[in-house]
Amino acid sequence: MVTIREIAQKTGYSTSTISRVLNHHPYVSAEKRAKILQVMAELDYRPNQLAQNLSRGASRNIGVIIPYVDNPFFEKMTNGIMARAFEFGYKVTLLPTNYNKQVELAYLEEFSAKAYDGLIITSKANPLKTILAYEKYGPLIFCEYVAEANVPCAYLDRSAALLQAFSYFKDHHCHQIGITVGRSEQISPSTQLTLKIAQQELPHFKLTHVVRDCTTEQDGQQAAKYFQQQPEINGILANGDEIAAGIIEGYSAKKPPLIVSQDNLLIGKFLHFSSIDQHPEQCGQQAFDLFKQGRQNKVMIPHKFIARS
């Protein structure tokens, strides 16, 4: 590999002059710059991008910690991040964890080594305290509500969305509600919130009506089998449109209960079930804006309820 020192020897200029050319420093004569660039081309010199980033203290690269890359909700959120990042000339590196704590910690260690100018955390596996220990290495932006002061976050209005969903069920005389969730309430704040509001709003709600670990259409089919064993269930809150579609397929022999989902994908329109659009794209865009502008705000993203009855 050709080095700056070899370029210096070939051109007769100092390594500091070579470095100024590489970093587009204005105070290099046109003659010197032309000769150095010519020699670089002749020797097929390729600068060490990582070393340049460390020298400048910036990589123009933002890392996005994401649990899954094939989940429609998180796909929308990352699309929002990427759209805004590309407007400002930033690269985006997706860092999937599958909610593995050690994998997530490895990404945080990369961040501490200046691999990324900042991290956007769409959903976390480790405790907040563990993650915030890395604030000293650069900005951390969360896509969920963080109560701690001076911690920037763009978050979804989950409480209002859930309240409207349960009100919709009650308006349609559905009081025994089945619920599917992605992760157990032992580890997921969003699941904790869902079950808390369900218990507050639905007098007949039972924890036995909750099916956990639902992330795919096939999981939805299995949930449908479970719900059919409890015929009192007359409404289902699904944690995603693909899960909702699986539930409908699982009820293929008979009409399913009233379903409300939480993605607002095209499949919901075709299968004609109600859905909550929580606008994850906007959440992603706002998260990048918080990073780019260096703000420590907490930005709430409003939801939209799409009724299809």
BATI-103602 format. One record per residue (C-alpha): residue in three letters; chain; z negated, x negated, y. Coordinates in steps of 0.25 Angstrom, whole numbers. Example, Ala and Ser with C-alpha at 12.3 -4.5 7.8 and 13.67 -1.06 7.14 Angstrom:
2
@res:ALA | chain:A | Z:-31 | X:-49 | Y:-18
@res:SER | chain:A | Z:-29 | X:-55 | Y:-4
END
This chain:
309
@res:MET | chain:A | Z:0 | X:0 | Y:0
@res:VAL | chain:A | Z:4 | X:-5 | Y:14
@res:THR | chain:A | Z:-8 | X:-7 | Y:23
@res:ILE | chain:A | Z:-9 | X:-8 | Y:38
@res:ARG | chain:A | Z:-12 | X:-23 | Y:37
@res:GLU | chain:A | Z:2 | X:-25 | Y:31
@res:ILE | chain:A | Z:8 | X:-17 | Y:42
@res:ALA | chain:A | Z:1 | X:-26 | Y:52
@res:GLN | chain:A | Z:6 | X:-38 | Y:45
@res:LYS | chain:A | Z:21 | X:-33 | Y:44
@res:THR | chain:A | Z:21 | X:-29 | Y:59
@res:GLY | chain:A | Z:12 | X:-40 | Y:65
@res:TYR | chain:A | Z:4 | X:-29 | Y:72
@res:SER | chain:A | Z:-11 | X:-27 | Y:70
@res:THR | chain:A | Z:-17 | X:-17 | Y:60
@res:SER | chain:A | Z:-23 | X:-10 | Y:72
@res:THR | chain:A | Z:-9 | X:-8 | Y:78
@res:ILE | chain:A | Z:-4 | X:-3 | Y:65
@res:SER | chain:A | Z:-16 | X:7 | Y:64
@res:ARG | chain:A | Z:-13 | X:12 | Y:78
@res:VAL | chain:A | Z:1 | X:15 | Y:74
@res:LEU | chain:A | Z:-4 | X:23 | Y:62
@res:ASN | chain:A | Z:-13 | X:31 | Y:70
@res:HIS | chain:A | Z:-3 | X:34 | Y:81
@res:HIS | chain:A | Z:-10 | X:26 | Y:91
@res:PRO | chain:A | Z:-3 | X:27 | Y:105
@res:TYR | chain:A | Z:-5 | X:13 | Y:109
@res:VAL | chain:A | Z:5 | X:6 | Y:100
@res:SER | chain:A | Z:19 | X:1 | Y:106
@res:ALA | chain:A | Z:31 | X:8 | Y:101
@res:GLU | chain:A | Z:36 | X:-5 | Y:96
@res:LYS | chain:A | Z:24 | X:-8 | Y:88
@res:ARG | chain:A | Z:23 | X:6 | Y:82
@res:ALA | chain:A | Z:38 | X:6 | Y:78
@res:LYS | chain:A | Z:37 | X:-8 | Y:71
@res:ILE | chain:A | Z:24 | X:-4 | Y:64
@res:LEU | chain:A | Z:30 | X:10 | Y:59
@res:GLN | chain:A | Z:42 | X:2 | Y:54
@res:VAL | chain:A | Z:34 | X:-7 | Y:46
@res:MET | chain:A | Z:26 | X:4 | Y:40
@res:ALA | chain:A | Z:39 | X:11 | Y:36
@res:GLU | chain:A | Z:44 | X:-2 | Y:29
@res:LEU | chain:A | Z:31 | X:-4 | Y:22
@res:ASP | chain:A | Z:30 | X:11 | Y:18
@res:TYR | chain:A | Z:16 | X:11 | Y:24
@res:ARG | chain:A | Z:7 | X:23 | Y:22
@res:PRO | chain:A | Z:-5 | X:25 | Y:30
@res:ASN | chain:A | Z:-18 | X:28 | Y:23
@res:GLN | chain:A | Z:-21 | X:42 | Y:28
@res:LEU | chain:A | Z:-35 | X:43 | Y:24
@res:ALA | chain:A | Z:-38 | X:30 | Y:31
@res:GLN | chain:A | Z:-32 | X:35 | Y:43
@res:ASN | chain:A | Z:-40 | X:48 | Y:43
@res:LEU | chain:A | Z:-53 | X:40 | Y:41
@res:SER | chain:A | Z:-49 | X:32 | Y:53
@res:ARG | chain:A | Z:-45 | X:44 | Y:62
@res:GLY | chain:A | Z:-57 | X:52 | Y:57
@res:ALA | chain:A | Z:-48 | X:64 | Y:53
@res:SER | chain:A | Z:-39 | X:68 | Y:42
@res:ARG | chain:A | Z:-33 | X:81 | Y:48
@res:ASN | chain:A | Z:-37 | X:86 | Y:34
@res:ILE | chain:A | Z:-46 | X:98 | Y:32
@res:GLY | chain:A | Z:-53 | X:101 | Y:19
@res:VAL | chain:A | Z:-55 | X:115 | Y:14
@res:ILE | chain:A | Z:-65 | X:117 | Y:3
@res:ILE | chain:A | Z:-61 | X:129 | Y:-5
@res:PRO | chain:A | Z:-66 | X:135 | Y:-18
@res:TYR | chain:A | Z:-52 | X:139 | Y:-24
@res:VAL | chain:A | Z:-38 | X:136 | Y:-20
@res:ASP | chain:A | Z:-32 | X:149 | Y:-27
@res:ASN | chain:A | Z:-42 | X:159 | Y:-21
@res:PRO | chain:A | Z:-34 | X:169 | Y:-12
@res:PHE | chain:A | Z:-46 | X:169 | Y:-2
@res:PHE | chain:A | Z:-48 | X:154 | Y:-1
@res:GLU | chain:A | Z:-33 | X:153 | Y:-1
@res:LYS | chain:A | Z:-32 | X:161 | Y:12
@res:MET | chain:A | Z:-43 | X:154 | Y:18
@res:THR | chain:A | Z:-37 | X:140 | Y:16
@res:ASN | chain:A | Z:-23 | X:146 | Y:21
@res:GLY | chain:A | Z:-30 | X:149 | Y:34
@res:ILE | chain:A | Z:-36 | X:135 | Y:35
@res:MET | chain:A | Z:-23 | X:128 | Y:31
@res:ALA | chain:A | Z:-15 | X:136 | Y:41
@res:ARG | chain:A | Z:-24 | X:132 | Y:53
@res:ALA | chain:A | Z:-26 | X:118 | Y:48
@res:PHE | chain:A | Z:-11 | X:116 | Y:48
@res:GLU | chain:A | Z:-10 | X:121 | Y:62
@res:PHE | chain:A | Z:-18 | X:109 | Y:66
@res:GLY | chain:A | Z:-12 | X:98 | Y:57
@res:TYR | chain:A | Z:-23 | X:98 | Y:47
@res:LYS | chain:A | Z:-21 | X:96 | Y:32
@res:VAL | chain:A | Z:-30 | X:105 | Y:23
@res:THR | chain:A | Z:-36 | X:100 | Y:10
@res:LEU | chain:A | Z:-40 | X:111 | Y:0
@res:LEU | chain:A | Z:-53 | X:107 | Y:-7
@res:PRO | chain:A | Z:-55 | X:117 | Y:-19
@res:THR | chain:A | Z:-69 | X:117 | Y:-25
@res:ASN | chain:A | Z:-69 | X:129 | Y:-35
@res:TYR | chain:A | Z:-84 | X:129 | Y:-30
@res:ASN | chain:A | Z:-87 | X:116 | Y:-36
@res:LYS | chain:A | Z:-98 | X:110 | Y:-28
@res:GLN | chain:A | Z:-95 | X:95 | Y:-32
@res:VAL | chain:A | Z:-80 | X:97 | Y:-29
@res:GLU | chain:A | Z:-84 | X:103 | Y:-15
@res:LEU | chain:A | Z:-94 | X:91 | Y:-13
@res:ALA | chain:A | Z:-82 | X:81 | Y:-16
@res:TYR | chain:A | Z:-74 | X:88 | Y:-5
@res:LEU | chain:A | Z:-86 | X:87 | Y:5
@res:GLU | chain:A | Z:-87 | X:72 | Y:1
@res:GLU | chain:A | Z:-72 | X:70 | Y:4
@res:PHE | chain:A | Z:-74 | X:77 | Y:18
@res:SER | chain:A | Z:-86 | X:67 | Y:20
@res:ALA | chain:A | Z:-76 | X:56 | Y:18
@res:LYS | chain:A | Z:-66 | X:61 | Y:29
@res:ALA | chain:A | Z:-56 | X:67 | Y:20
@res:TYR | chain:A | Z:-56 | X:80 | Y:28
@res:ASP | chain:A | Z:-58 | X:82 | Y:43
@res:GLY | chain:A | Z:-66 | X:95 | Y:39
@res:LEU | chain:A | Z:-69 | X:104 | Y:28
@res:ILE | chain:A | Z:-67 | X:119 | Y:28
@res:ILE | chain:A | Z:-76 | X:125 | Y:17
@res:THR | chain:A | Z:-70 | X:139 | Y:12
@res:SER | chain:A | Z:-81 | X:141 | Y:2
@res:LYS | chain:A | Z:-92 | X:131 | Y:-3
@res:ALA | chain:A | Z:-98 | X:127 | Y:-16
@res:ASN | chain:A | Z:-110 | X:119 | Y:-11
@res:PRO | chain:A | Z:-121 | X:123 | Y:-3
@res:LEU | chain:A | Z:-119 | X:123 | Y:12
@res:LYS | chain:A | Z:-129 | X:113 | Y:15
@res:THR | chain:A | Z:-122 | X:103 | Y:5
@res:ILE | chain:A | Z:-109 | X:105 | Y:13
@res:LEU | chain:A | Z:-114 | X:104 | Y:27
@res:ALA | chain:A | Z:-119 | X:90 | Y:23
@res:TYR | chain:A | Z:-105 | X:86 | Y:25
@res:GLU | chain:A | Z:-104 | X:92 | Y:40
@res:LYS | chain:A | Z:-106 | X:78 | Y:45
@res:TYR | chain:A | Z:-92 | X:73 | Y:40
@res:GLY | chain:A | Z:-85 | X:84 | Y:47
@res:PRO | chain:A | Z:-83 | X:99 | Y:50
@res:LEU | chain:A | Z:-86 | X:109 | Y:39
@res:ILE | chain:A | Z:-80 | X:123 | Y:41
@res:PHE | chain:A | Z:-84 | X:134 | Y:32
@res:CYS | chain:A | Z:-77 | X:147 | Y:28
@res:GLU | chain:A | Z:-89 | X:155 | Y:25
@res:TYR | chain:A | Z:-101 | X:158 | Y:34
@res:VAL | chain:A | Z:-111 | X:147 | Y:36
@res:ALA | chain:A | Z:-123 | X:150 | Y:44
@res:GLU | chain:A | Z:-127 | X:136 | Y:48
@res:ALA | chain:A | Z:-125 | X:133 | Y:63
@res:ASN | chain:A | Z:-114 | X:124 | Y:67
@res:VAL | chain:A | Z:-107 | X:126 | Y:53
@res:PRO | chain:A | Z:-93 | X:131 | Y:56
@res:CYS | chain:A | Z:-87 | X:143 | Y:47
@res:ALA | chain:A | Z:-77 | X:153 | Y:47
@res:TYR | chain:A | Z:-81 | X:164 | Y:38
@res:LEU | chain:A | Z:-77 | X:178 | Y:33
@res:ASP | chain:A | Z:-85 | X:191 | Y:37
@res:ARG | chain:A | Z:-89 | X:193 | Y:22
@res:SER | chain:A | Z:-100 | X:202 | Y:26
@res:ALA | chain:A | Z:-92 | X:212 | Y:34
@res:ALA | chain:A | Z:-81 | X:212 | Y:23
@res:LEU | chain:A | Z:-91 | X:215 | Y:12
@res:LEU | chain:A | Z:-97 | X:226 | Y:20
@res:GLN | chain:A | Z:-84 | X:233 | Y:23
@res:ALA | chain:A | Z:-80 | X:232 | Y:8
@res:PHE | chain:A | Z:-93 | X:238 | Y:3
@res:SER | chain:A | Z:-91 | X:249 | Y:14
@res:TYR | chain:A | Z:-77 | X:252 | Y:9
@res:PHE | chain:A | Z:-83 | X:254 | Y:-5
@res:LYS | chain:A | Z:-93 | X:263 | Y:0
@res:ASP | chain:A | Z:-83 | X:271 | Y:8
@res:HIS | chain:A | Z:-76 | X:273 | Y:-6
@res:HIS | chain:A | Z:-88 | X:277 | Y:-13
@res:CYS | chain:A | Z:-89 | X:264 | Y:-21
@res:HIS | chain:A | Z:-104 | X:260 | Y:-23
@res:GLN | chain:A | Z:-104 | X:252 | Y:-36
@res:ILE | chain:A | Z:-96 | X:240 | Y:-32
@res:GLY | chain:A | Z:-92 | X:228 | Y:-41
@res:ILE | chain:A | Z:-90 | X:215 | Y:-34
@res:THR | chain:A | Z:-82 | X:202 | Y:-38
@res:VAL | chain:A | Z:-86 | X:189 | Y:-32
@res:GLY | chain:A | Z:-81 | X:174 | Y:-34
@res:ARG | chain:A | Z:-94 | X:167 | Y:-35
@res:SER | chain:A | Z:-108 | X:171 | Y:-39
@res:GLU | chain:A | Z:-118 | X:175 | Y:-28
@res:GLN | chain:A | Z:-126 | X:163 | Y:-32
@res:ILE | chain:A | Z:-116 | X:153 | Y:-25
@res:SER | chain:A | Z:-107 | X:161 | Y:-16
@res:PRO | chain:A | Z:-112 | X:166 | Y:-2
@res:SER | chain:A | Z:-100 | X:176 | Y:-2
@res:THR | chain:A | Z:-104 | X:182 | Y:-15
@res:GLN | chain:A | Z:-119 | X:183 | Y:-10
@res:LEU | chain:A | Z:-114 | X:190 | Y:2
@res:THR | chain:A | Z:-106 | X:200 | Y:-6
@res:LEU | chain:A | Z:-117 | X:204 | Y:-15
@res:LYS | chain:A | Z:-127 | X:205 | Y:-4
@res:ILE | chain:A | Z:-119 | X:215 | Y:4
@res:ALA | chain:A | Z:-115 | X:222 | Y:-8
@res:GLN | chain:A | Z:-130 | X:224 | Y:-11
@res:GLN | chain:A | Z:-132 | X:229 | Y:3
@res:GLU | chain:A | Z:-121 | X:238 | Y:4
@res:LEU | chain:A | Z:-120 | X:244 | Y:-10
@res:PRO | chain:A | Z:-132 | X:251 | Y:-15
@res:HIS | chain:A | Z:-127 | X:251 | Y:-29
@res:PHE | chain:A | Z:-122 | X:237 | Y:-30
@res:LYS | chain:A | Z:-125 | X:229 | Y:-42
@res:LEU | chain:A | Z:-124 | X:214 | Y:-45
@res:THR | chain:A | Z:-119 | X:218 | Y:-58
@res:HIS | chain:A | Z:-106 | X:223 | Y:-51
@res:VAL | chain:A | Z:-103 | X:209 | Y:-47
@res:VAL | chain:A | Z:-93 | X:200 | Y:-54
@res:ARG | chain:A | Z:-94 | X:185 | Y:-50
@res:ASP | chain:A | Z:-84 | X:174 | Y:-51
@res:CYS | chain:A | Z:-72 | X:182 | Y:-48
@res:THR | chain:A | Z:-60 | X:173 | Y:-43
@res:THR | chain:A | Z:-48 | X:178 | Y:-50
@res:GLU | chain:A | Z:-40 | X:190 | Y:-54
@res:GLN | chain:A | Z:-45 | X:188 | Y:-68
@res:ASP | chain:A | Z:-59 | X:188 | Y:-63
@res:GLY | chain:A | Z:-56 | X:201 | Y:-57
@res:GLN | chain:A | Z:-51 | X:207 | Y:-70
@res:GLN | chain:A | Z:-64 | X:203 | Y:-77
@res:ALA | chain:A | Z:-72 | X:209 | Y:-65
@res:ALA | chain:A | Z:-65 | X:222 | Y:-68
@res:LYS | chain:A | Z:-69 | X:222 | Y:-82
@res:TYR | chain:A | Z:-83 | X:220 | Y:-78
@res:PHE | chain:A | Z:-83 | X:231 | Y:-67
@res:GLN | chain:A | Z:-77 | X:241 | Y:-77
@res:GLN | chain:A | Z:-89 | X:239 | Y:-85
@res:GLN | chain:A | Z:-97 | X:245 | Y:-73
@res:PRO | chain:A | Z:-90 | X:258 | Y:-71
@res:GLU | chain:A | Z:-99 | X:261 | Y:-59
@res:ILE | chain:A | Z:-91 | X:251 | Y:-50
@res:ASN | chain:A | Z:-82 | X:258 | Y:-41
@res:GLY | chain:A | Z:-79 | X:247 | Y:-31
@res:ILE | chain:A | Z:-76 | X:232 | Y:-32
@res:LEU | chain:A | Z:-77 | X:221 | Y:-22
@res:ALA | chain:A | Z:-68 | X:210 | Y:-27
@res:ASN | chain:A | Z:-69 | X:196 | Y:-21
@res:GLY | chain:A | Z:-54 | X:194 | Y:-20
@res:ASP | chain:A | Z:-40 | X:201 | Y:-22
@res:GLU | chain:A | Z:-37 | X:194 | Y:-35
@res:ILE | chain:A | Z:-50 | X:198 | Y:-41
@res:ALA | chain:A | Z:-48 | X:212 | Y:-36
@res:ALA | chain:A | Z:-34 | X:212 | Y:-42
@res:GLY | chain:A | Z:-40 | X:208 | Y:-55
@res:ILE | chain:A | Z:-50 | X:219 | Y:-55
@res:ILE | chain:A | Z:-39 | X:229 | Y:-53
@res:GLU | chain:A | Z:-32 | X:223 | Y:-65
@res:GLY | chain:A | Z:-45 | X:224 | Y:-73
@res:TYR | chain:A | Z:-46 | X:239 | Y:-70
@res:SER | chain:A | Z:-32 | X:241 | Y:-74
@res:ALA | chain:A | Z:-35 | X:252 | Y:-84
@res:LYS | chain:A | Z:-42 | X:260 | Y:-73
@res:LYS | chain:A | Z:-43 | X:261 | Y:-58
@res:PRO | chain:A | Z:-52 | X:250 | Y:-52
@res:PRO | chain:A | Z:-64 | X:253 | Y:-43
@res:LEU | chain:A | Z:-61 | X:252 | Y:-28
@res:ILE | chain:A | Z:-59 | X:237 | Y:-25
@res:VAL | chain:A | Z:-61 | X:229 | Y:-12
@res:SER | chain:A | Z:-56 | X:214 | Y:-12
@res:GLN | chain:A | Z:-58 | X:202 | Y:-3
@res:ASP | chain:A | Z:-44 | X:195 | Y:-1
@res:ASN | chain:A | Z:-34 | X:205 | Y:5
@res:LEU | chain:A | Z:-22 | X:199 | Y:-3
@res:LEU | chain:A | Z:-9 | X:206 | Y:-6
@res:ILE | chain:A | Z:-14 | X:209 | Y:-20
@res:GLY | chain:A | Z:-24 | X:218 | Y:-14
@res:LYS | chain:A | Z:-14 | X:226 | Y:-6
@res:PHE | chain:A | Z:-5 | X:228 | Y:-19
@res:LEU | chain:A | Z:-17 | X:232 | Y:-27
@res:HIS | chain:A | Z:-23 | X:241 | Y:-16
@res:PHE | chain:A | Z:-37 | X:236 | Y:-15
@res:SER | chain:A | Z:-45 | X:234 | Y:-3
@res:SER | chain:A | Z:-48 | X:220 | Y:2
@res:ILE | chain:A | Z:-56 | X:212 | Y:12
@res:ASP | chain:A | Z:-48 | X:202 | Y:20
@res:GLN | chain:A | Z:-57 | X:192 | Y:25
@res:HIS | chain:A | Z:-46 | X:183 | Y:32
@res:PRO | chain:A | Z:-49 | X:170 | Y:25
@res:GLU | chain:A | Z:-37 | X:164 | Y:32
@res:GLN | chain:A | Z:-44 | X:166 | Y:45
@res:CYS | chain:A | Z:-56 | X:160 | Y:40
@res:GLY | chain:A | Z:-49 | X:148 | Y:36
@res:GLN | chain:A | Z:-42 | X:147 | Y:49
@res:GLN | chain:A | Z:-55 | X:148 | Y:57
@res:ALA | chain:A | Z:-61 | X:138 | Y:48
@res:PHE | chain:A | Z:-51 | X:128 | Y:51
@res:ASP | chain:A | Z:-52 | X:131 | Y:66
@res:LEU | chain:A | Z:-67 | X:128 | Y:66
@res:PHE | chain:A | Z:-64 | X:115 | Y:60
@res:LYS | chain:A | Z:-53 | X:111 | Y:70
@res:GLN | chain:A | Z:-60 | X:116 | Y:82
@res:GLY | chain:A | Z:-73 | X:110 | Y:77
@res:ARG | chain:A | Z:-81 | X:123 | Y:79
@res:GLN | chain:A | Z:-94 | X:127 | Y:72
@res:ASN | chain:A | Z:-91 | X:142 | Y:73
@res:LYS | chain:A | Z:-93 | X:153 | Y:63
@res:VAL | chain:A | Z:-81 | X:161 | Y:63
@res:MET | chain:A | Z:-81 | X:175 | Y:55
@res:ILE | chain:A | Z:-68 | X:180 | Y:50
@res:PRO | chain:A | Z:-67 | X:195 | Y:50
@res:HIS | chain:A | Z:-62 | X:203 | Y:37
@res:LYS | chain:A | Z:-53 | X:214 | Y:36
@res:PHE | chain:A | Z:-55 | X:225 | Y:25
@res:ILE | chain:A | Z:-42 | X:231 | Y:19
@res:ALA | chain:A | Z:-44 | X:244 | Y:13
@res:ARG | chain:A | Z:-35 | X:249 | Y:2
@res:SER | chain:A | Z:-40 | X:261 | Y:-4
END
